[in-house]
Amino acid sequence: MNFFLHLSTCNTCKKIIKELNLPNDVNIIDIKKTPITLAQIEKLHKKKGTYKSLINNRAQLFKQLNIDTKKLTEEKAKQLLSDHYTFLKRPVLLYKGRAFVGNSKEEIESAKRWINEQ
């Protein structure tokens, strides 16, 4: 299944959705309304190699929970991703076997190229 995980309240995510011009076979999911599933986390982990690569290190909840991101283990990262949407680096696109995570210019350009090649 192809999917795009985002927050509908995030202006950056809105801009990226328009920029990517997502194909019709991509399921667009607001993770605040429909939380990420363990199956989705596992799919992304397989594609990216680590749970920590999926973590949004700038999440305010890290400070509130007094979690040191530098000491974050893979198991703790997996648990955080399962526990609360704010820990997921956004947006996330899983499309035709490739995963694109985050909003860096390079990641978005790679996603655009991949979509256009398919």
N, CA, C and O atoms as a GROMACS GRO file, in nm:
protein
  472
    1MET      N    1   0.083  -0.119   0.000
    1MET     CA    2   0.000   0.000   0.000
    1MET      C    3   0.088   0.125   0.000
    1MET      O    4   0.184   0.134   0.076
    2ASN      N    5   0.055   0.219  -0.084
    2ASN     CA    6   0.123   0.348  -0.090
    2ASN      C    7   0.053   0.444   0.004
    2ASN      O    8  -0.070   0.451   0.006
    3PHE      N    9   0.131   0.517   0.084
    3PHE     CA   10   0.068   0.613   0.174
    3PHE      C   11   0.156   0.735   0.196
    3PHE      O   12   0.278   0.732   0.177
    4PHE      N   13   0.090   0.842   0.237
    4PHE     CA   14   0.154   0.969   0.270
    4PHE      C   15   0.104   1.008   0.409
    4PHE      O   16  -0.014   1.036   0.426
    5LEU      N   17   0.194   1.011   0.507
    5LEU     CA   18   0.160   1.046   0.644
    5LEU      C   19   0.194   1.191   0.669
    5LEU      O   20   0.304   1.236   0.637
    6HIS      N   21   0.100   1.265   0.726
    6HIS     CA   22   0.121   1.408   0.749
    6HIS      C   23   0.031   1.455   0.861
    6HIS      O   24  -0.051   1.380   0.913
    7LEU      N   25   0.047   1.582   0.897
    7LEU     CA   26  -0.046   1.649   0.986
    7LEU      C   27  -0.121   1.752   0.904
    7LEU      O   28  -0.060   1.835   0.837
    8SER      N   29  -0.253   1.747   0.908
    8SER     CA   30  -0.332   1.840   0.827
    8SER      C   31  -0.318   1.984   0.874
    8SER      O   32  -0.351   2.077   0.800
    9THR      N   33  -0.271   2.004   0.996
    9THR     CA   34  -0.252   2.139   1.049
    9THR      C   35  -0.113   2.196   1.018
    9THR      O   36  -0.084   2.310   1.052
   10CYS      N   37  -0.029   2.117   0.956
   10CYS     CA   38   0.109   2.159   0.927
   10CYS      C   39   0.117   2.224   0.789
   10CYS      O   40   0.090   2.160   0.687
   11ASN      N   41   0.154   2.351   0.786
   11ASN     CA   42   0.164   2.423   0.659
   11ASN      C   43   0.272   2.365   0.569
   11ASN      O   44   0.256   2.362   0.447
   12THR      N   45   0.382   2.318   0.627
   12THR     CA   46   0.488   2.258   0.547
   12THR      C   47   0.437   2.132   0.478
   12THR      O   48   0.465   2.110   0.360
   13CYS      N   49   0.362   2.050   0.551
   13CYS     CA   50   0.305   1.928   0.491
   13CYS      C   51   0.209   1.962   0.378
   13CYS      O   52   0.210   1.897   0.273
   14LYS      N   53   0.126   2.064   0.398
   14LYS     CA   54   0.032   2.107   0.293
   14LYS      C   55   0.106   2.148   0.167
   14LYS      O   56   0.068   2.112   0.056
   15LYS      N   57   0.212   2.224   0.186
   15LYS     CA   58   0.293   2.272   0.072
   15LYS      C   59   0.355   2.154  -0.002
   15LYS      O   60   0.358   2.151  -0.126
   16ILE      N   61   0.406   2.057   0.074
   16ILE     CA   62   0.472   1.942   0.013
   16ILE      C   63   0.371   1.855  -0.062
   16ILE      O   64   0.404   1.802  -0.168
   17ILE      N   65   0.251   1.839  -0.010
   17ILE     CA   66   0.148   1.762  -0.080
   17ILE      C   67   0.124   1.822  -0.218
   17ILE      O   68   0.117   1.750  -0.318
   18LYS      N   69   0.111   1.953  -0.224
   18LYS     CA   70   0.089   2.020  -0.353
   18LYS      C   71   0.210   2.005  -0.443
   18LYS      O   72   0.196   1.979  -0.563
   19GLU      N   73   0.329   2.020  -0.386
   19GLU     CA   74   0.453   2.013  -0.464
   19GLU      C   75   0.475   1.873  -0.523
   19GLU      O   76   0.522   1.861  -0.636
   20LEU      N   77   0.441   1.769  -0.447
   20LEU     CA   78   0.462   1.632  -0.495
   20LEU      C   79   0.360   1.589  -0.599
   20LEU      O   80   0.386   1.498  -0.678
   21ASN      N   81   0.242   1.654  -0.599
   21ASN     CA   82   0.136   1.613  -0.692
   21ASN      C   83   0.117   1.461  -0.684
   21ASN      O   84   0.140   1.388  -0.781
   22LEU      N   85   0.075   1.417  -0.568
   22LEU     CA   86   0.067   1.274  -0.538
   22LEU      C   87  -0.028   1.200  -0.632
   22LEU      O   88  -0.137   1.249  -0.662
   23PRO      N   89   0.014   1.083  -0.677
   23PRO     CA   90  -0.074   1.001  -0.763
   23PRO      C   91  -0.199   0.957  -0.687
   23PRO      O   92  -0.202   0.959  -0.564
   24ASN      N   93  -0.301   0.918  -0.760
   24ASN     CA   94  -0.429   0.878  -0.702
   24ASN      C   95  -0.420   0.752  -0.615
   24ASN      O   96  -0.505   0.730  -0.529
   25ASP      N   97  -0.317   0.670  -0.638
   25ASP     CA   98  -0.307   0.546  -0.560
   25ASP      C   99  -0.234   0.564  -0.426
   25ASP      O  100  -0.200   0.466  -0.360
   26VAL      N  101  -0.210   0.690  -0.387
   26VAL     CA  102  -0.147   0.719  -0.258
   26VAL      C  103  -0.257   0.755  -0.157
   26VAL      O  104  -0.335   0.848  -0.178
   27ASN      N  105  -0.262   0.680  -0.049
   27ASN     CA  106  -0.357   0.704   0.060
   27ASN      C  107  -0.300   0.815   0.149
   27ASN      O  108  -0.197   0.795   0.213
   28ILE      N  109  -0.366   0.930   0.154
   28ILE     CA  110  -0.319   1.042   0.233
   28ILE      C  111  -0.380   1.031   0.373
   28ILE      O  112  -0.502   1.031   0.389
   29ILE      N  113  -0.292   1.022   0.474
   29ILE     CA  114  -0.337   0.994   0.611
   29ILE      C  115  -0.291   1.106   0.705
   29ILE      O  116  -0.172   1.136   0.715
   30ASP      N  117  -0.387   1.166   0.774
   30ASP     CA  118  -0.357   1.263   0.879
   30ASP      C  119  -0.330   1.183   1.007
   30ASP      O  120  -0.422   1.124   1.064
   31ILE      N  121  -0.205   1.182   1.052
   31ILE     CA  122  -0.169   1.095   1.164
   31ILE      C  123  -0.226   1.140   1.299
   31ILE      O  124  -0.221   1.066   1.396
   32LYS      N  125  -0.278   1.260   1.304
   32LYS     CA  126  -0.343   1.304   1.427
   32LYS      C  127  -0.483   1.241   1.438
   32LYS      O  128  -0.528   1.208   1.547
   33LYS      N  129  -0.548   1.224   1.324
   33LYS     CA  130  -0.682   1.165   1.321
   33LYS      C  131  -0.677   1.013   1.309
   33LYS      O  132  -0.761   0.943   1.367
   34THR      N  133  -0.579   0.962   1.236
   34THR     CA  134  -0.561   0.819   1.216
   34THR      C  135  -0.418   0.784   1.253
   34THR      O  136  -0.328   0.794   1.169
   35PRO      N  137  -0.395   0.745   1.378
   35PRO     CA  138  -0.258   0.720   1.424
   35PRO      C  139  -0.184   0.617   1.339
   35PRO      O  140  -0.244   0.525   1.283
   36ILE      N  141  -0.054   0.635   1.331
   36ILE     CA  142   0.031   0.542   1.259
   36ILE      C  143   0.020   0.404   1.324
   36ILE      O  144   0.016   0.393   1.446
   37THR      N  145   0.016   0.302   1.242
   37THR     CA  146   0.003   0.166   1.293
   37THR      C  147   0.141   0.103   1.308
   37THR      O  148   0.239   0.149   1.250
   38LEU      N  149   0.146  -0.002   1.387
   38LEU     CA  150   0.272  -0.075   1.403
   38LEU      C  151   0.316  -0.134   1.269
   38LEU      O  152   0.435  -0.138   1.240
   39ALA      N  153   0.221  -0.178   1.187
   39ALA     CA  154   0.254  -0.233   1.055
   39ALA      C  155   0.319  -0.125   0.967
   39ALA      O  156   0.415  -0.154   0.895
   40GLN      N  157   0.268  -0.002   0.972
   40GLN     CA  158   0.328   0.107   0.896
   40GLN      C  159   0.468   0.139   0.948
   40GLN      O  160   0.561   0.161   0.870
   41ILE      N  161   0.483   0.141   1.079
   41ILE     CA  162   0.614   0.167   1.138
   41ILE      C  163   0.713   0.060   1.093
   41ILE      O  164   0.827   0.092   1.058
   42GLU      N  165   0.671  -0.065   1.093
   42GLU     CA  166   0.758  -0.175   1.051
   42GLU      C  167   0.797  -0.164   0.903
   42GLU      O  168   0.911  -0.190   0.867
   43LYS      N  169   0.700  -0.126   0.819
   43LYS     CA  170   0.731  -0.108   0.676
   43LYS      C  171   0.836   0.000   0.657
   43LYS      O  172   0.930  -0.016   0.580
   44LEU      N  173   0.819   0.111   0.728
   44LEU     CA  174   0.914   0.222   0.718
   44LEU      C  175   1.050   0.182   0.773
   44LEU      O  176   1.153   0.220   0.718
   45HIS      N  177   1.050   0.107   0.882
   45HIS     CA  178   1.176   0.060   0.941
   45HIS      C  179   1.253  -0.026   0.842
   45HIS      O  180   1.374  -0.012   0.828
   46LYS      N  181   1.182  -0.115   0.773
   46LYS     CA  182   1.247  -0.202   0.674
   46LYS      C  183   1.309  -0.120   0.561
   46LYS      O  184   1.416  -0.154   0.511
   47LYS      N  185   1.243  -0.014   0.522
   47LYS     CA  186   1.292   0.069   0.411
   47LYS      C  187   1.406   0.162   0.454
   47LYS      O  188   1.500   0.184   0.377
   48LYS      N  189   1.398   0.216   0.576
   48LYS     CA  190   1.496   0.316   0.620
   48LYS      C  191   1.609   0.256   0.705
   48LYS      O  192   1.714   0.318   0.720
   49GLY      N  193   1.587   0.136   0.761
   49GLY     CA  194   1.694   0.068   0.832
   49GLY      C  195   1.698   0.088   0.983
   49GLY      O  196   1.751   0.004   1.055
   50THR      N  197   1.643   0.199   1.032
   50THR     CA  198   1.642   0.223   1.176
   50THR      C  199   1.512   0.294   1.216
   50THR      O  200   1.451   0.365   1.136
   51TYR      N  201   1.473   0.272   1.339
   51TYR     CA  202   1.359   0.346   1.393
   51TYR      C  203   1.400   0.490   1.420
   51TYR      O  204   1.319   0.582   1.405
   52LYS      N  205   1.525   0.509   1.461
   52LYS     CA  206   1.570   0.644   1.494
   52LYS      C  207   1.567   0.736   1.373
   52LYS      O  208   1.553   0.858   1.389
   53SER      N  209   1.579   0.682   1.252
   53SER     CA  210   1.572   0.766   1.131
   53SER      C  211   1.432   0.820   1.108
   53SER      O  212   1.413   0.911   1.028
   54LEU      N  213   1.334   0.763   1.177
   54LEU     CA  214   1.194   0.806   1.164
   54LEU      C  215   1.154   0.908   1.271
   54LEU      O  216   1.044   0.962   1.268
   55ILE      N  217   1.244   0.933   1.364
   55ILE     CA  218   1.215   1.018   1.479
   55ILE      C  219   1.237   1.166   1.448
   55ILE      O  220   1.336   1.205   1.388
   56ASN      N  221   1.140   1.246   1.490
   56ASN     CA  222   1.150   1.392   1.482
   56ASN      C  223   1.220   1.440   1.610
   56ASN      O  224   1.156   1.453   1.714
   57ASN      N  225   1.350   1.465   1.600
   57ASN     CA  226   1.429   1.504   1.717
   57ASN      C  227   1.390   1.640   1.774
   57ASN      O  228   1.430   1.674   1.885
   58ARG      N  229   1.312   1.717   1.700
   58ARG     CA  230   1.272   1.850   1.748
   58ARG      C  231   1.135   1.851   1.815
   58ARG      O  232   1.083   1.957   1.848
   59ALA      N  233   1.077   1.734   1.835
   59ALA     CA  234   0.945   1.727   1.898
   59ALA      C  235   0.950   1.786   2.038
   59ALA      O  236   1.036   1.751   2.119
   60GLN      N  237   0.857   1.875   2.066
   60GLN     CA  238   0.851   1.941   2.197
   60GLN      C  239   0.828   1.841   2.310
   60GLN      O  240   0.870   1.864   2.424
   61LEU      N  241   0.763   1.731   2.279
   61LEU     CA  242   0.732   1.632   2.381
   61LEU      C  243   0.859   1.568   2.440
   61LEU      O  244   0.856   1.520   2.553
   62PHE      N  245   0.968   1.567   2.366
   62PHE     CA  246   1.094   1.518   2.420
   62PHE      C  247   1.133   1.598   2.544
   62PHE      O  248   1.173   1.541   2.646
   63LYS      N  249   1.122   1.730   2.535
   63LYS     CA  250   1.156   1.816   2.648
   63LYS      C  251   1.060   1.794   2.764
   63LYS      O  252   1.102   1.785   2.879
   64GLN      N  253   0.931   1.786   2.733
   64GLN     CA  254   0.831   1.768   2.838
   64GLN      C  255   0.849   1.636   2.912
   64GLN      O  256   0.826   1.628   3.033
   65LEU      N  257   0.891   1.532   2.840
   65LEU     CA  258   0.910   1.400   2.900
   65LEU      C  259   1.054   1.380   2.948
   65LEU      O  260   1.088   1.275   3.002
   66ASN      N  261   1.137   1.482   2.927
   66ASN     CA  262   1.277   1.479   2.970
   66ASN      C  263   1.352   1.360   2.907
   66ASN      O  264   1.424   1.288   2.976
   67ILE      N  265   1.335   1.341   2.777
   67ILE     CA  266   1.401   1.234   2.704
   67ILE      C  267   1.522   1.292   2.631
   67ILE      O  268   1.510   1.389   2.557
   68ASP      N  269   1.638   1.231   2.652
   68ASP     CA  270   1.761   1.273   2.585
   68ASP      C  271   1.768   1.202   2.450
   68ASP      O  272   1.790   1.081   2.444
   69THR      N  273   1.750   1.277   2.341
   69THR     CA  274   1.749   1.216   2.207
   69THR      C  275   1.884   1.155   2.170
   69THR      O  276   1.890   1.065   2.087
   70LYS      N  277   1.991   1.203   2.231
   70LYS     CA  278   2.125   1.148   2.201
   70LYS      C  279   2.143   1.008   2.259
   70LYS      O  280   2.226   0.932   2.212
   71LYS      N  281   2.065   0.975   2.362
   71LYS     CA  282   2.075   0.844   2.426
   71LYS      C  283   1.961   0.752   2.384
   71LYS      O  284   1.938   0.648   2.446
   72LEU      N  285   1.889   0.789   2.281
   72LEU     CA  286   1.773   0.714   2.236
   72LEU      C  287   1.815   0.581   2.172
   72LEU      O  288   1.897   0.579   2.080
   73THR      N  289   1.759   0.472   2.221
   73THR     CA  290   1.786   0.340   2.164
   73THR      C  291   1.684   0.310   2.054
   73THR      O  292   1.583   0.379   2.042
   74GLU      N  293   1.713   0.210   1.976
   74GLU     CA  294   1.620   0.168   1.870
   74GLU      C  295   1.487   0.123   1.930
   74GLU      O  296   1.381   0.157   1.878
   75GLU      N  297   1.493   0.047   2.039
   75GLU     CA  298   1.370  -0.002   2.103
   75GLU      C  299   1.286   0.113   2.157
   75GLU      O  300   1.164   0.113   2.142
   76LYS      N  301   1.351   0.211   2.218
   76LYS     CA  302   1.279   0.328   2.271
   76LYS      C  303   1.220   0.409   2.156
   76LYS      O  304   1.108   0.459   2.167
   77ALA      N  305   1.295   0.424   2.047
   77ALA     CA  306   1.245   0.497   1.930
   77ALA      C  307   1.119   0.430   1.875
   77ALA      O  308   1.022   0.498   1.842
   78LYS      N  309   1.121   0.298   1.865
   78LYS     CA  310   1.004   0.224   1.817
   78LYS      C  311   0.884   0.248   1.909
   78LYS      O  312   0.773   0.271   1.863
   79GLN      N  313   0.908   0.243   2.039
   79GLN     CA  314   0.801   0.265   2.136
   79GLN      C  315   0.743   0.406   2.123
   79GLN      O  316   0.621   0.423   2.124
   80LEU      N  317   0.830   0.507   2.110
   80LEU     CA  318   0.784   0.645   2.097
   80LEU      C  319   0.699   0.664   1.972
   80LEU      O  320   0.596   0.732   1.976
   81LEU      N  321   0.743   0.605   1.862
   81LEU     CA  322   0.668   0.615   1.736
   81LEU      C  323   0.528   0.554   1.751
   81LEU      O  324   0.431   0.605   1.695
   82SER      N  325   0.520   0.447   1.827
   82SER     CA  326   0.391   0.382   1.850
   82SER      C  327   0.303   0.461   1.946
   82SER      O  328   0.180   0.458   1.936
   83ASP      N  329   0.367   0.532   2.039
   83ASP     CA  330   0.293   0.601   2.145
   83ASP      C  331   0.228   0.732   2.103
   83ASP      O  332   0.117   0.763   2.148
   84HIS      N  333   0.295   0.810   2.018
   84HIS     CA  334   0.243   0.945   1.990
   84HIS      C  335   0.290   0.995   1.854
   84HIS      O  336   0.407   0.981   1.818
   85TYR      N  337   0.198   1.052   1.779
   85TYR     CA  338   0.228   1.098   1.643
   85TYR      C  339   0.336   1.205   1.637
   85TYR      O  340   0.405   1.218   1.535
   86THR      N  341   0.353   1.281   1.742
   86THR     CA  342   0.447   1.392   1.738
   86THR      C  343   0.592   1.348   1.720
   86THR      O  344   0.677   1.426   1.678
   87PHE      N  345   0.621   1.222   1.753
   87PHE     CA  346   0.758   1.173   1.742
   87PHE      C  347   0.797   1.134   1.600
   87PHE      O  348   0.915   1.114   1.572
   88LEU      N  349   0.700   1.125   1.510
   88LEU     CA  350   0.729   1.087   1.371
   88LEU      C  351   0.778   1.207   1.292
   88LEU      O  352   0.715   1.313   1.292
   89LYS      N  353   0.891   1.190   1.226
   89LYS     CA  354   0.942   1.293   1.135
   89LYS      C  355   0.845   1.300   1.018
   89LYS      O  356   0.810   1.197   0.960
   90ARG      N  357   0.803   1.421   0.983
   90ARG     CA  358   0.700   1.436   0.881
   90ARG      C  359   0.745   1.530   0.769
   90ARG      O  360   0.834   1.613   0.786
   91PRO      N  361   0.680   1.511   0.654
   91PRO     CA  362   0.587   1.406   0.614
   91PRO      C  363   0.661   1.278   0.579
   91PRO      O  364   0.784   1.276   0.571
   92VAL      N  365   0.585   1.172   0.558
   92VAL     CA  366   0.639   1.042   0.519
   92VAL      C  367   0.563   0.995   0.396
   92VAL      O  368   0.440   0.994   0.393
   93LEU      N  369   0.639   0.956   0.294
   93LEU     CA  370   0.579   0.898   0.175
   93LEU      C  371   0.636   0.758   0.156
   93LEU      O  372   0.758   0.740   0.149
   94LEU      N  373   0.548   0.661   0.147
   94LEU     CA  374   0.587   0.526   0.107
   94LEU      C  375   0.519   0.502  -0.026
   94LEU      O  376   0.396   0.493  -0.034
   95TYR      N  377   0.601   0.492  -0.131
   95TYR     CA  378   0.544   0.482  -0.266
   95TYR      C  379   0.625   0.384  -0.350
   95TYR      O  380   0.745   0.402  -0.372
   96LYS      N  381   0.556   0.282  -0.396
   96LYS     CA  382   0.614   0.182  -0.486
   96LYS      C  383   0.751   0.134  -0.439
   96LYS      O  384   0.848   0.133  -0.515
   97GLY      N  385   0.756   0.094  -0.312
   97GLY     CA  386   0.876   0.030  -0.259
   97GLY      C  387   0.982   0.122  -0.202
   97GLY      O  388   1.085   0.074  -0.154
   98ARG      N  389   0.961   0.252  -0.206
   98ARG     CA  390   1.059   0.345  -0.149
   98ARG      C  391   0.994   0.432  -0.044
   98ARG      O  392   0.876   0.466  -0.054
   99ALA      N  393   1.072   0.468   0.056
   99ALA     CA  394   1.023   0.554   0.163
   99ALA      C  395   1.101   0.685   0.165
   99ALA      O  396   1.223   0.687   0.150
  100PHE      N  397   1.028   0.792   0.183
  100PHE     CA  398   1.086   0.927   0.192
  100PHE      C  399   1.035   0.987   0.323
  100PHE      O  400   0.914   0.996   0.345
  101VAL      N  401   1.128   1.028   0.409
  101VAL     CA  402   1.091   1.072   0.543
  101VAL      C  403   1.149   1.211   0.569
  101VAL      O  404   1.268   1.234   0.552
  102GLY      N  405   1.062   1.301   0.611
  102GLY     CA  406   1.106   1.435   0.648
  102GLY      C  407   1.084   1.535   0.537
  102GLY      O  408   1.038   1.501   0.428
  103ASN      N  409   1.117   1.660   0.567
  103ASN     CA  410   1.088   1.768   0.473
  103ASN      C  411   1.212   1.838   0.419
  103ASN      O  412   1.204   1.952   0.373
  104SER      N  413   1.327   1.770   0.425
  104SER     CA  414   1.447   1.833   0.368
  104SER      C  415   1.429   1.848   0.217
  104SER      O  416   1.359   1.771   0.153
  105LYS      N  417   1.493   1.948   0.163
  105LYS     CA  418   1.484   1.975   0.019
  105LYS      C  419   1.528   1.852  -0.061
  105LYS      O  420   1.465   1.817  -0.161
  106GLU      N  421   1.634   1.787  -0.018
  106GLU     CA  422   1.686   1.670  -0.088
  106GLU      C  423   1.585   1.555  -0.088
  106GLU      O  424   1.566   1.487  -0.189
  107GLU      N  425   1.521   1.533   0.027
  107GLU     CA  426   1.424   1.424   0.039
  107GLU      C  427   1.302   1.449  -0.050
  107GLU      O  428   1.252   1.357  -0.114
  108ILE      N  429   1.256   1.572  -0.053
  108ILE     CA  430   1.139   1.607  -0.135
  108ILE      C  431   1.173   1.596  -0.283
  108ILE      O  432   1.092   1.547  -0.361
  109GLU      N  433   1.290   1.641  -0.322
  109GLU     CA  434   1.332   1.629  -0.462
  109GLU      C  435   1.345   1.483  -0.504
  109GLU      O  436   1.307   1.446  -0.615
  110SER      N  437   1.400   1.400  -0.415
  110SER     CA  438   1.410   1.256  -0.444
  110SER      C  439   1.273   1.194  -0.460
  110SER      O  440   1.251   1.112  -0.549
  111ALA      N  441   1.179   1.233  -0.374
  111ALA     CA  442   1.042   1.181  -0.383
  111ALA      C  443   0.978   1.222  -0.515
  111ALA      O  444   0.914   1.140  -0.581
  112LYS      N  445   0.997   1.348  -0.554
  112LYS     CA  446   0.940   1.395  -0.681
  112LYS      C  447   0.995   1.316  -0.800
  112LYS      O  448   0.920   1.275  -0.888
  113ARG      N  449   1.126   1.295  -0.801
  113ARG     CA  450   1.188   1.219  -0.910
  113ARG      C  451   1.132   1.076  -0.913
  113ARG      O  452   1.100   1.024  -1.020
  114TRP      N  453   1.120   1.013  -0.796
  114TRP     CA  454   1.070   0.876  -0.789
  114TRP      C  455   0.926   0.868  -0.840
  114TRP      O  456   0.892   0.778  -0.918
  115ILE      N  457   0.843   0.959  -0.797
  115ILE     CA  458   0.704   0.960  -0.841
  115ILE      C  459   0.696   0.976  -0.994
  115ILE      O  460   0.617   0.908  -1.059
  116ASN      N  461   0.775   1.066  -1.049
  116ASN     CA  462   0.770   1.094  -1.191
  116ASN      C  463   0.829   0.982  -1.276
  116ASN      O  464   0.795   0.971  -1.394
  117GLU      N  465   0.916   0.898  -1.218
  117GLU     CA  466   0.976   0.786  -1.291
  117GLU      C  467   0.882   0.666  -1.298
  117GLU      O  468   0.900   0.579  -1.383
  118GLN      N  469   0.784   0.661  -1.211
  118GLN     CA  470   0.697   0.543  -1.202
  118GLN      C  471   0.589   0.544  -1.307
  118GLN      O  472   0.507   0.452  -1.312
   0.00000   0.00000   0.00000
